[in-house]
Amino acid sequence: MPFQQSHLEGIVGIYKDSLCPEGMNIKPDSVNHACLLIDSYLENIFDWDELSHNPDKNEYFESILKDCFSAIDGFWQFDELLARNRLLIEQQKVDRYISLDLSNVNTPGIQEKYLKSQLTADVPLMEVDIKRFISHTNMQETIKVSEFNSQLIGLLLHHERLKNRANNSPYSIAMILNLNMEEGNPKWLSVVININPISNKITYEINTALKLNPEQESSIE
């Protein structure tokens, strides 16, 4: 079940003390924004009924929720940039995409379509298919999957920069990006971004048969 407004009061009551530093207050609306974002990134990971009723805290959820907040104007408030940075990292952990989900009628993968006799020659690769391949080939730390969004790409680059800050050697980041967010019709772009910390130079290579429009080229640059 997705996060609903009815879950908010229970979650605030159970997790408020661990979220707020002493002397700080938290706004329920901030928790609401955080939970909605967590649910959108980590769909079907958490049982929101359980989280909002069980006084025994879920440590994994608690650690993610904490990373969605920072001190703003005297309140402990939802920090969207901070939250997206943490959730993007969690979303890249793709083990959850391995299992089949025959109940997924919105965006099932090729395996589900095959088992339901719905597979045709023009079926596009969905995000779940790409993440399954990445997981099966143990390339979770090598290839990142995201929608084509300059903010999300920037967060991925920032995360990789933090991972490599103790290393002055050049490194590369491989990304598979969805150019088309229209549901059920993704268009995939393969990008390799090369970073040289010594010369402070960044270059990129694009491999796609699709033609990027000026706005998309600007986002990459």
C-alpha positions as CSV (number, residue, x, y, z in Angstrom):
1,M,0.0,0.0,0.0
2,P,1.4,3.5,-0.9
3,F,1.9,6.2,1.7
4,Q,-1.4,7.9,2.6
5,Q,-2.3,10.9,4.7
6,S,-3.8,8.6,7.3
7,H,-0.4,7.2,8.0
8,L,1.1,10.6,8.9
9,E,0.0,11.0,12.5
10,G,1.3,7.6,13.5
11,I,4.7,8.1,11.8
12,V,5.1,11.5,13.4
13,G,4.3,10.1,16.8
14,I,6.7,7.2,16.5
15,Y,9.7,8.9,14.8
16,K,9.5,12.5,16.0
17,D,11.9,12.1,18.9
18,S,14.6,10.5,16.8
19,L,14.2,13.0,14.0
20,C,14.5,16.2,15.9
21,P,17.6,17.4,17.7
22,E,17.0,18.6,21.2
23,G,15.4,22.0,21.3
24,M,14.2,21.8,17.7
25,N,10.6,21.5,16.5
26,I,9.4,19.7,13.4
27,K,6.4,20.5,11.2
28,P,4.1,17.6,10.3
29,D,3.9,18.9,6.7
30,S,7.6,18.3,6.4
31,V,7.2,14.7,7.4
32,N,4.4,14.4,4.9
33,H,6.6,15.7,2.1
34,A,9.4,13.4,3.1
35,C,7.2,10.3,3.2
36,L,5.7,11.0,-0.2
37,L,9.2,11.4,-1.7
38,I,10.4,8.2,0.0
39,D,7.4,6.3,-1.3
40,S,8.0,7.6,-4.9
41,Y,11.7,6.6,-4.9
42,L,11.4,3.3,-3.0
43,E,8.0,2.1,-4.1
44,N,6.7,-1.0,-2.4
45,I,9.7,-1.2,0.0
46,F,7.9,-0.1,3.1
47,D,4.7,-1.3,4.8
48,W,3.2,2.1,5.7
49,D,0.5,0.6,7.9
50,E,3.2,-1.2,9.9
51,L,5.4,1.9,10.1
52,S,2.6,4.0,11.4
53,H,1.4,1.6,14.0
54,N,4.3,-0.4,15.3
55,P,6.1,1.4,18.2
56,D,9.3,-0.7,17.4
57,K,11.0,1.6,15.0
58,N,12.2,0.4,11.5
59,E,15.9,1.4,11.6
60,Y,16.3,1.4,7.8
61,F,13.3,3.7,7.4
62,E,14.4,5.8,10.3
63,S,17.9,6.4,8.8
64,I,16.4,7.4,5.5
65,L,13.8,9.7,7.1
66,K,16.5,11.4,9.2
67,D,18.5,12.2,6.0
68,C,15.5,14.1,4.6
69,F,15.7,16.9,7.1
70,S,18.0,19.9,8.0
71,A,17.7,23.0,10.2
72,I,15.9,25.8,8.3
73,D,14.7,29.0,10.0
74,G,14.7,27.5,13.5
75,F,12.8,24.4,12.5
76,W,13.8,20.9,11.5
77,Q,12.4,20.9,8.0
78,F,12.2,18.8,4.9
79,D,15.2,19.4,2.7
80,E,14.3,18.2,-0.8
81,L,17.8,18.4,-2.3
82,L,19.3,16.5,0.7
83,A,16.4,14.0,0.6
84,R,16.7,13.3,-3.2
85,N,20.5,12.8,-2.8
86,R,20.0,10.0,-0.2
87,L,17.0,8.4,-1.9
88,L,18.8,8.4,-5.3
89,I,21.6,6.3,-3.7
90,E,19.0,3.9,-2.2
91,Q,17.2,3.6,-5.5
92,Q,20.4,2.5,-7.2
93,K,20.5,-0.5,-5.0
94,V,18.6,-2.6,-7.5
95,D,18.2,-6.0,-5.7
96,R,14.5,-5.3,-5.2
97,Y,14.0,-5.4,-9.0
98,I,15.1,-9.0,-9.4
99,S,11.9,-10.8,-8.3
100,L,9.0,-11.2,-10.7
101,D,5.8,-9.1,-10.0
102,L,2.9,-10.5,-11.9
103,S,0.5,-8.1,-10.2
104,N,2.3,-5.1,-11.7
105,V,-0.2,-4.0,-14.4
106,N,1.3,-0.5,-15.0
107,T,5.0,-1.1,-15.9
108,P,5.7,-4.9,-15.9
109,G,9.0,-6.0,-17.3
110,I,9.7,-8.4,-20.2
111,Q,9.6,-11.4,-18.0
112,E,6.1,-10.6,-16.7
113,K,4.9,-9.9,-20.2
114,Y,6.2,-13.2,-21.5
115,L,4.6,-15.1,-18.6
116,K,1.3,-13.4,-19.3
117,S,1.6,-14.0,-23.1
118,Q,1.7,-10.3,-23.7
119,L,5.2,-10.1,-25.2
120,T,5.4,-8.6,-28.7
121,A,8.3,-7.6,-31.0
122,D,7.8,-3.9,-30.3
123,V,7.7,-4.0,-26.5
124,P,10.2,-1.5,-25.2
125,L,12.7,-2.2,-22.4
126,M,11.4,-0.8,-19.2
127,E,13.4,0.4,-16.2
128,V,12.9,-2.8,-14.4
129,D,14.4,-4.8,-17.3
130,I,17.5,-2.6,-17.3
131,K,18.0,-2.8,-13.6
132,R,17.5,-6.6,-13.6
133,F,20.3,-6.9,-16.2
134,I,22.5,-4.6,-14.1
135,S,21.9,-6.7,-11.0
136,H,22.4,-10.0,-12.7
137,T,25.7,-8.9,-14.1
138,N,26.9,-7.3,-10.8
139,M,27.3,-3.9,-12.3
140,Q,25.3,-2.0,-9.6
141,E,28.4,0.1,-8.7
142,T,29.3,0.7,-12.4
143,I,26.1,1.7,-14.2
144,K,23.6,4.2,-12.9
145,V,20.0,4.4,-14.1
146,S,17.9,7.6,-13.9
147,E,15.4,9.7,-15.7
148,F,16.9,12.4,-17.9
149,N,16.8,15.2,-15.4
150,S,19.7,17.7,-14.8
151,Q,19.1,17.8,-11.1
152,L,19.1,14.0,-10.7
153,I,22.2,13.7,-13.0
154,G,23.9,16.3,-10.8
155,L,23.1,14.4,-7.7
156,L,24.6,11.2,-9.2
157,L,27.7,13.1,-10.2
158,H,28.0,14.6,-6.7
159,H,27.7,11.2,-5.1
160,E,30.4,9.8,-7.3
161,R,32.6,12.8,-6.6
162,L,32.3,12.1,-2.9
163,K,33.2,8.5,-3.4
164,N,36.3,9.4,-5.3
165,R,37.5,12.5,-3.4
166,A,40.4,10.7,-1.9
167,N,41.6,9.5,-5.3
168,N,43.1,12.0,-7.8
169,S,43.0,9.5,-10.7
170,P,40.6,10.0,-13.5
171,Y,37.4,8.1,-13.3
172,S,34.3,7.4,-15.5
173,I,30.6,7.2,-14.7
174,A,28.3,5.2,-16.9
175,M,24.6,6.2,-17.0
176,I,21.5,4.9,-18.7
177,L,19.0,7.7,-18.9
178,N,15.3,7.7,-19.8
179,L,14.7,10.6,-22.3
180,N,10.9,10.1,-22.3
181,M,9.0,10.0,-19.1
182,E,5.7,9.2,-20.8
183,E,4.5,6.1,-19.0
184,G,5.0,2.8,-20.8
185,N,7.2,4.3,-23.6
186,P,10.8,4.9,-22.3
187,K,13.6,6.0,-24.7
188,W,17.0,5.1,-23.4
189,L,20.2,7.0,-23.7
190,S,23.7,5.6,-22.8
191,V,26.2,8.2,-21.5
192,V,29.7,7.8,-20.1
193,I,31.0,10.9,-18.2
194,N,34.7,11.1,-17.8
195,I,36.1,13.2,-14.9
196,N,39.8,14.2,-14.5
197,P,40.3,15.7,-11.0
198,I,43.9,16.7,-11.9
199,S,43.0,18.8,-14.9
200,N,39.5,19.6,-13.6
201,K,38.2,18.5,-16.9
202,I,34.9,16.8,-17.6
203,T,34.0,15.1,-20.9
204,Y,31.2,12.9,-22.0
205,E,30.3,10.3,-24.7
206,I,26.8,9.6,-25.9
207,N,25.7,6.4,-27.6
208,T,22.2,6.7,-29.0
209,A,20.4,6.5,-32.3
210,L,18.0,9.2,-30.9
211,K,18.7,12.9,-31.7
212,L,18.9,15.1,-28.7
213,N,17.1,18.4,-28.8
214,P,19.0,21.6,-27.7
215,E,17.5,21.5,-24.2
216,Q,18.6,18.0,-23.7
217,E,22.1,18.7,-25.0
218,S,22.3,21.7,-22.6
219,S,21.2,19.5,-19.6
220,I,24.1,17.1,-20.4
221,E,26.6,19.9,-20.7
